[in-house]
Every structure is written in structure tokens, then in C-alpha cells.
Amino acid sequence: MAKLKEHQIMCVEELVKHRSIRKTASVFDVDESTLRYRLERKRENAVDGRAQQAEACAAHEPVILDWIWRQSQVKAGERPEPVKLLYETLQAEHG
């Protein structure tokens, strides 16, 4: 099953005016219930609540920004720290 993007939903809106939801769903390789759900959400101008949630790493932003700054200060010819080290540091010091 594919995930529908915004431009695909707009196409679906036009297609369902001329063909059934079942046929339209098969064209986009999605389930009919998914198509109905997405069309209803679009009609209601519903906001995706996931977009309003803070990112999982937001609580560690100062540590991450400091690490990014340190990487930008690496001199030519030197290797920057691997991202894995940042991850391990976050795990050890911040859970």
C-alpha cells in the first residue's frame, strides 16, 4: 500500500467525481477506507495533529546544536565526529 501525498489527494478529488472510490483507490494502490478518510479530512480542512507535536529530539536541542557547531569548527583535513558519537552521548547523559 502506498501513502498518499497532498498532490495525489487533489487528483483523487477530481477522479471520484467521475469514477467510484473503489476504482480510484485501486489506481492509487490504497485501501478504499483510507481514501474515504483522507477525502473527509480534506473536506473538513482538518489539521494533522502530528505536525504540531514537538520532535522527539527537541528536548535535547542545545546539546545537538552545540555538537553541530563543533563540527563546523573542524579544520580542513580533520575528520568530524561521527553522528553515532552524538547519539551515544545523548543516550548516556540524557537518556
N, C-alpha and C positions, 0 to 999 in steps of 0.2 A: 504494500500500500504506500502510496506517495503522500507527501504533505502538500497541502495547497498553499500557494503563495498569494499575496494580495492581488496581483495582476490576473491570476488564474480565477480567483473568486469573481472578479469583474467579468471575465469571459463566461463563467458559469451563469451569472445573472442573465446574460443575453441568450445563452443557449437554452436555458429552461423555459424561455418564452416560446420556443419552437419545438422542443422535444421533451420527453419525460425526464424526470430526475434520475430514474434508473439508467436510461441510456447515457445521460450526461455523466453520471458517476462512473460508468464503465469507460468512457472516453478519458477521464482523468485518473482512472485507476484508484478510486477511493470508494468507500462504502457509502451507500445511499444515506444512512443516518448521519454520517459525517458531513455530507453535502447539505442536507437539510439544516443541520446545526449551524454550519458556517454561514449559510444564507440568512438564517434567522438572526444571528448575531450581527450580520452586516446591516440588515433592515433596521435593527434596534440601535444601531450606532454604538454597540457595546464596546467598552474599553477592555483590553486584555489586561487582567489584573497582574499577570506575571511580569509585565513590563514596568509596573510600579513598585515591585519588590526590590529591596536592596540586593546587590550581588553578594554572593557568599564570601567574597574576599574584602568587602567594603570595610569590615571591622579592622582589617589589617592594612589599610591603605597607607598610613605613614611608613610602615616598615617596607612595604613594596615600593613606594615612591623613593625612599632612601636607597634601596637596592638598585633601582633603575638609574638614579643619579650617579651612584658609584660606578656603574657600568659605563656610563657616558664619559667618565673621567679616566678610563683605561687608556694608557698611552699606545701609540701605534706599535705594532709588533708584539704586544702583550695580549694574552687571551683573557677575555672577560670570564667572570664566574659563571658556572653553568646554572641554569634555572633550577635544576634539581637541588642545588645547594640552598637556594631561596626557599624552596618547598620544605626541605628538611629543617631549616631554621624556623620557619613558621610552625611546623609540627612540634618541634622540641620546645620552643619558647612560648608559643601562643595556642597550642592545642589545635 
